[in-house]
């Protein structure tokens, strides 16, 4: 299914994630990292987080700013956590049956109790993405999902982002979004990165994105400037005439097809114009400067 066709419903078992993050070296749980990864996969049409929010008041504001609906399930004795789990399961199944346009469910939890829910969603032809903290995630849940993302990997991807030095702040912001979107498509296994595909991913990550805000009249102009500043490498598609991004400037492995298109064309034209049969046998002599002296020597 193309990325733009994924309609994602995100359900967050926040207490499970908060406890998992607390037991690691990470200070707080950054929900923006989770949403950014999901936006790489499609459009998020529903966002809900379940917890006793009186206990996690510090997270209310960032979750509200991220457009997440907070479902408050107060902790009562020993049944509080189970109540949150049950509410989340009921809501997910209700959406599965009532909202046919939702194609993908993102369950953010490491609790094995959600494995039956995963099975029921997949039974109804839904794609299920799981997300949890590695040390507090059940192997049963991981194996039940179509795809599982560990929170630690989201942190690591941020730490490994290449620095963009010597650029104005606005331009750096633009190129950072470009690079992040390219890496997102690469993670999804996209071998050919069309310019239009990259722009769609950038707009999913930042709905307000517009190349004109960054001073470019077209997205092609943005890509050309990114190549000029050695951020990406481009080539023109011969059929459509549009840009294809072959990789980051630091990685030269993907640029091999470019000279392969240019060199044969350059060698073929002189041979056709000359139309001298005896030079066809000397085609192995690649340097063009050696071809004219050959008749004199004869």
JOKA-V856934 format. One record per helix or strand of 2 or more residues. SS is the DSSP state (hx for helix, st for strand). FROM is the first residue (numbers start at 1). TO is the last residue. If there is no record, write none. Layout:
BEGIN
SS;FROM;TO, SS;FROM;TO
END
This chain:
BEGIN
hx;3;5, st;7;13, hx;14;22, hx;31;39, st;43;51, hx;57;65, st;69;72, hx;80;98, st;104;108, hx;112;123, st;127;132, hx;134;136, hx;139;144, st;147;150, hx;151;159, hx;169;187, st;193;194, hx;195;205, hx;211;214, hx;219;228, st;232;236, st;243;248, hx;253;274, hx;277;280, hx;288;290, hx;293;297
END
